[in-house]
């Protein structure tokens, strides 16, 4: 099932990245899922996601000018036939 995970921490970057990777892998139930991760170690922000293949229409990562806040936006397109 598609999903988003994240860690906000001042721990070592490799530990947080490993944790996010483990969380993403636990959501990757089908081989056709697309996955990704994004990290901003200087802010202590680590994120990851799964989505149905080719349905992720955009990912945007925004950091404010002071570099003390981050916003992560993910959009997924879903075509449902009823």
C-alpha positions in Angstrom: 0.0 0.0 0.0 1.3 3.5 -0.8 2.6 5.5 2.2 4.9 8.1 3.6 7.4 7.7 6.4 9.7 10.1 8.2 12.2 10.6 11.0 13.1 13.9 12.6 16.2 13.4 14.7 19.7 14.8 15.5 21.2 11.2 15.6 23.8 10.2 13.1 22.6 10.5 9.5 23.5 6.9 8.5 21.3 5.6 11.4 18.3 7.7 10.4 18.7 6.9 6.7 18.9 3.2 7.6 15.7 3.5 9.7 13.8 5.2 6.9 15.0 2.6 4.4 13.7 -0.2 6.7 10.3 1.5 7.0 10.1 2.0 3.2 11.0 -1.6 2.6 8.3 -2.8 5.0 5.7 -1.0 2.9 6.9 -2.3 -0.5 4.4 -5.2 -0.7 4.4 -5.5 -4.5 7.3 -5.5 -7.1 5.6 -2.8 -9.1 5.6 -0.2 -6.3 7.8 2.8 -6.8 9.9 3.9 -3.8 12.1 6.8 -2.8 13.8 8.6 0.0 15.0 12.1 0.6 17.2 13.4 3.5 18.2 16.8 4.8 20.8 15.8 7.5 21.6 19.4 8.3 18.0 19.8 9.5 17.7 16.2 10.9 14.8 15.4 8.5 14.6 12.1 6.7 11.7 10.9 4.6 10.6 8.0 2.4 7.6 6.9 0.4 6.0 4.1 -1.6 3.5 4.6 -4.4 1.9 2.7 -7.1 4.2 2.5 -10.1 4.1 5.7 -12.2 1.3 7.3 -10.0 3.6 9.6 -8.1 3.1 12.8 -10.0 5.5 15.0 -8.1 7.6 15.4 -5.1 8.6 18.8 -3.8 11.0 19.6 -1.0 11.1 23.1 0.3 13.4 24.6 3.0 12.9 28.1 4.3 15.6 30.7 4.0 16.8 30.3 7.6 17.1 26.5 6.9 15.3 25.7 10.2 12.1 24.3 8.7 11.3 21.9 5.8 8.1 21.0 4.0 7.8 17.7 2.0 4.9 17.4 -0.4 4.0 14.3 -2.3 1.2 14.1 -4.9 -0.2 10.8 -6.2 -2.6 10.5 -9.1 -5.2 7.8 -8.9 -7.3 6.7 -11.8 -10.3 4.7 -10.4 -12.7 3.1 -12.8 -16.0 2.3 -11.1 
